[in-house]
Amino acid sequence: MIQKLSRITATARSGALVLSTALALLAAPGAQAADERRPAVLLISVDGLSPDYVLDADRLGLQIPVLRGFVQNGAYASRVVNVTPTVTYPNHTALVTGVGPREHGIHTNTLFDPEGVEKGAWNWYGEQIKAHTLWAAAKDQGLTTAAVLWPVSVAHPAIDYNVPEYWRVKRPSDDFLLQAVSTPRGFLQSVRAVDSLFVNGGKEDNEWAFDAKLTEIALAMIEQARPHLLTVHLVGLDGAQHGDGPLPSSRLARETLEHLDTLIGRLIAAERKAHPDAVIAIASDHGFLPVDATVNLNAAFARAGLITLNGDGTLASWKAYAWNSGGSASVVLKDPADSGVAAAVERILTDLAATPANGIAAVLRGAEALAEGALPQASFMVDCRSGFAMGGALQGEVIQRQDKTTGTHGYRNTHPEMHSAFFVMGPGIEAGRNLGVIDIRSIAPTLAGELGAQLPEARQPALPLRR
């Protein structure tokens, strides 16, 4: 994922004004006659936002008045059960399609590529989505659409204004690449507050500076295009938790979320100015678990002769390979019909799982693994316990302890800590309405309905936001 870059302090200087303006607007979302305007939806994804961070903000000592305003003045889910693996790209695609990986086609963040032919490519392109999207549903109604840093959106034909999540080397030359794939041509260059998204190879001064630039891009879209559907992906909280672990112990995550609250307030204020009766939704893709050790399945496969290495430790060949999704991994056999390799992998995984100290929570096989969201060519899916994550080492210790606690996601959605968030506010939406535990696949049809559109492929019904 694109990393968050250089420090921007203007939001801090105007924070008090932004918050007071946003909260005043939140208190009276239906101030003007809705029948004189076309419907509008602003969907903001806060990557890595646990619902507890907002619902238990007082207990956690978090100063996030804008997000807390959604609980008081709108409807909210106590938890959102997301799709497995609980990583960004499959779940963001579920947010805009209403279906899971087997239907929408995005099973992981990255392309399965043990040999490195694709040079670290991710699932960037809108054409990879196999299901009808919320953007397309809006276009079916003749509405204007926009997206900022939304995963799997490069060159999506239904997005009018689009600055997608896309990079290759995370260096300043990628600014030209992003300008080339952003639409309409010349829009990104017109955002004067954003000089460069790729600074110092992605080594930013803080975790919210990149999101400040994304906010400026979204504000420019609202001002220039007044889109009826705008989807914005904010990423700083995810980066903070990967590096410093999740709340409540992470100071960096705390500071980042409080800064993001200010940015969200700016977006809401601009959207309400453009569309006074807009529906505003906050969603997330996953939660987080702390990590103290990694499980290197490929190191175990190499010991068993299922992976061979070159003299410099790089991959030479493989018969079985574990593709890492953070807290889980899909295990692919190069020849699925090779019963000997399948039996060898079965023994390795069964032996590891037999000892709790090895950090394996579950081993899923065959159809069960595929049903959970494993890669379509996978024969196994392996899920870690809390405190463990999948590592990428091809040699050395299978279980490696870390010097510092970090954080990750990507586990099965059966871990409650992986559950994500959903908050929504707009005309007629019941204030304080607790929607309970919902399925992430119900969000897209709900927002489609707010736009007067439909997603007939969606696997869940729209949520009851009103009495």
C-alpha angles and dihedrals in degrees: 000000000000109000123234113257148197125000118270116186104176092093092057092053092053097035098111093051092046094050095048092048093047094048092050090052092046091055093061109027096160099054097134133045109281094201090069093059138058114245119270134192130191112194115189118188115202102198111229097008112154114206089232091065089067103028092048097033093127093053090047092047093237120160100213106135096162094055091041088054089067091061091052099040106027146029124283143180119239086214138353118216104216131196126275126281091043095219132125106261101047091045097045088051089051088052091060100035108034092228137094134246096280090059104033095039101229107117101162140005094255137044115259100252117147093169093052094236091143092049096231098317120175130208092270106147128094090214089068091068109097098191134071110269135217088247091055091046089053091049088052085064093048093253128147115247135199140175137190120202092333112165119247094016107111108136093352103171095218097057114089099185111031135167098171132196102265139139141140111192103007092234131119091271087069089068087072090048092052092047089053094055097038120099140256093030111254095018097110092049088053093063098094095188091063113068097163137354094197111063127158093351092297095310101135129186091237141000098252101047093085091051089052088060091047088051091054089052092050091047090053090051091052092048096044103035108017089213118205090216121034122172116192126187116203114192111178098097091055092053093047093053095045090056102035105021129251130299142309092039099040116090090186093055091048094052092044095052092048091053091046089054088062092049091049088053090056092050092049093049092051093046092050090050091053096037112017092188098045122140110236119202131184116198139163137202104222146339129240142250127199116250127210100160141025131222112218105199093172090058087056091049091050091053088054093050094251090117124038124201136208120239091268092054097257123131116280100169141336142205095181127021133182114219108208122228097170106259094022140029139207113226113213125193114212088217108029089191093060100107092186093058091044090053092048092051090047091054093048094049094043092050093049093047092050091071114060091204088069090069100234113143099178144352115211121194137203116321092007091058092047092049089055093055104268118155109286091242094048125116096191141023119204122199125198131224122243109285093032133085135178115270130205102223117130094196141020126049118001090214113042124185119219126227091219134035111246131169139242147161135201096108122132114288089246088085106091090211089065094060115116137214140257128184126166137181135178146114112331095000107137113253113238094008110161109209092189121213111349138181116249088228090067094065099072096052089045093055091041088057090052087057093049088249136118139227102195093179093060114122097212134051122249115273120256100246096163136044 
